[in-house]
Amino acid sequence: MLNLQPYADPTYFIYLLLALVPLAIGLYYGKRFVWYEVVVSLLFIFLIFDSGRYIQQGIALIIYMLWETALVAWYTSYRKRANNSWVFYITTVLSILPILAVRIGDTGLFKAQLTLLGFLGISYLTFRTVGTIIETRDGSIKDFSLPLFLRFVLFMPTLSSGPIDRYRHFTQDATVAPSRDKYIEFLGKAVRYFFLGFLYKFILAYGFEQLYSYTQNMAMADASQGWSWWLIGVGYSYGFYLFFDFAGYSLFAVATGYVMGFDVPMNFKQPFRSKNLKDFWNRWHITLSFWFRDFVFMRLVFTMMKNKVFKSRITTSNVAYIVNMLIMGFWHGLTWYYIVYGLFHGVGLVVNDAWLRYKKKHKVPHNKFTEYFAIFLTLNVVMFSLLIFCGFLDKFWFHH
């Protein structure tokens, strides 16, 4: 049976674009064929999970959607009557339970049982459902629409790897067709992003993946020393591989969304031109970092200030940085290198803010040289963090 993994090879794009032609024609004439969009989306989702080991994932996806839909529908109904904080916290925890169980399974604890709950894209679906619950609690979302919610969570272009959209933004596009001029603009961007995505994913990412493999082998040859200069190559080759691979996938998702008439948010904005770590997180995996900023960091700051946990706003912000990034590290997985990666960036953001305050107070000179040096320094800090993140050090130090 035909099995299509998202954006995995040119065959996928042939089937995808052929399937989207009727939808594109309708959008060009100002008509959004919702029924056709739903059929195509369900068909391509089915083709992800229709064979081999993916069948179990497909069953897990169905169970997951029943669970999350019931939670969101119930909480939306409850929120119209009351707003108890503990009900909100319990609902949020229940929504996170599936991904938490999968992460625990990945560590080896109850692995056989818990990993059966996992499926391709579970992290991104969880961000959408939890975000919906939080925005419902805030009063931003007042009504629950089952068809819109399912279209939002199961939005085919972004199912496997994001970007992470917000329910309110998605529904604005889902309910109306863009104007003809706007849709022509979408199609122009889609063509550009498809070609750029092919360059990133199938050429540059492939090249850096080969380099990453080579530098790992060379580093392992020196593993007995506890250090190898090849580790620098491992960090950089992995960092560039990760960027071009993930940015390529994201460009494909955005381009497909444009063809379907949706203004899907961008996920990367030249992150290796960042002047500091805060600037980096405004450019790297943007929808994830902004999700954590809005739903974790800002709420931690607000809660700690409201309860006067710390006298200093700076201390409050610093603690929130570290907790926020630690949670992001745990989200990636319950292994030491993901946790250390999160802690590294949390402390890094604290140092970053301290430097910016010092720079402003003492009027440190700013010119082209200092700007280029800041970019160079940030790039090296990021690549070092990605050396931690890739997990190779675990093998290099403990399992060679």
Buried (B, 14 or more C-beta within 10 A) or exposed (E): EEEBEBBBEEEBBEBBBEBBEEBBEBBBEEEBBBEBBBEBBEEBBEBBBBEEEBEBBBBBBEBBBEBBBEBBBEBBEBBEEEEEEEBBEEBBEBBBBBBBBBBBBBEEEEEEEBBBBBBBBBBBBBBBBBBBBBBBBEEEBEEBBEEBBBBBBBBBBBBBBBBBBBBEBBBEBBEEBBEEEEBEEBBEBBEEBBEBBBBBBBEBBBBBBEBBEBBBEBBBEBBEEEEBEBBBBBBBBBBBBBBBBBBBBBBBBBBBBBBBBBBBBBBBEEBBEBBBBBBBBBBBBBBBBBBBBBBBBEBBBEEBBEEEEBEEEEEBBBBBBBBBBBBBBBBBBBBBBBBBBBBBBBBBBBBBBEBEEEBEEEEEEEEEEEEEEBBEEBBEBBBBBBBBBBBBBEBBEEEE
